[in-house]
Amino acid sequence: MSTKKPINRIRVVLAEQDRTNKWLAERVGKSRTTVSRWCTNDMQPSLETLREIAEALGVDIRELLVSTKDA
């Protein structure tokens, strides 16, 4: 069993683009608390919301997912 904390791609992309949780919350019509919970893996957005997040960030939705296949 792995104790490694899962990587949160939303948080990483926000940091790469120098964007804040507040910025993303405003773009997708959610609260800052909700975005924060996504970024800490306390909860996950629906697939529809994930698509909206990808559009707001200007990335392919696949960039927000961690692959389940071994590299």
Residue pairs with C-beta under 8 A, 6 or more apart in sequence:
5 41
6 41
6 66
7 66
8 38
8 39
8 40
8 41
9 63
9 64
9 65
9 66
10 24
10 35
10 38
10 39
10 45
10 53
10 64
11 39
11 40
13 57
13 59
13 63
13 64
14 20
14 21
14 23
14 24
14 39
14 57
17 57
19 57
21 32
21 35
21 36
21 39
22 32
22 35
24 30
24 35
24 53
24 56
24 57
25 31
25 32
25 34
25 35
27 52
27 56
28 35
28 49
28 52
28 53
28 56
30 49
34 43
37 43
38 44
38 45
45 53
50 61
50 64
51 61
53 64
54 60
54 61
54 63
54 64
57 64
